[in-house]
Every structure is written in C-alpha cells, then in structure tokens.
C-alpha cells in the first residue's frame, strides 16, 4: 500500500522560507514520478514542482520558478519542497503526489496532475 505523509507546513512571514517534506512508503522513488501541488480555494489545483525518472528533469511553472525547488532522497524515500521568498499569494494547502510506474515527463505530471497516490495535504500560511 502506497502512502504519502507531508510535514513541515505552518505559518511563515512574507519573504520567508519554508521546507516541506513528504515521506513515501510502499514504493521506491527510482521509478516513481513525484510532485508537489497546491490549492487555495476558489483557485484550481496547481502543480508547483514535479520530477520524473522517465525524463530526468525538474519542472515548475513560471509563478514559482526560481523560488521553489523539489528534491528527492532515495535512501530516506522522501520528497522535499524548498520554498523561498514567499509572498501571501503562496498561501494554500500543499499536497505531495506520486505515480508508479512513471508514465510521463515532469511537465506533463505537473500540468495535468495525473498521479495515482496523494497525501492528505498540509497548510502553508504566508502572513504577517
């Protein structure tokens, strides 16, 4: 059974940084695409960082490029999201997601969100 558990969310001041972590169990990351998504109602869910072994690339939309970085630790089986220079508009519930076997590139996963496994989500609140 594949499970994803996010941690590291909370309150951060505008301009600050936060690091989210996702512990993945039940599947190794060698052949697993992973990504971070966010949703702040009434906005639609948005992929903010994805990586896929099939193309070996990292992808993020322009809204967070240069500020958000996804990384994986295949020994610990974790997926981290480093977020820097956070404005209030980054406030959202952030979700970790995974897809096995990896069936598409990182951009495809982030744009369409077709991943099988999802965490429960964690709130990031950027506020003074």
Secondary structure, 3 states (H helix, E strand, C coil): CCEEEEECCEEECCCCCEEEEEEEECCCCCCCEEEEEEECCCCCCEEEEEEECCCCEEECCCCCCCCEEEEEECCCCEEEEEECCCCHHHCEEEEEEEECCCCCCHHHHHHHCCCCEECCCEEEEECC
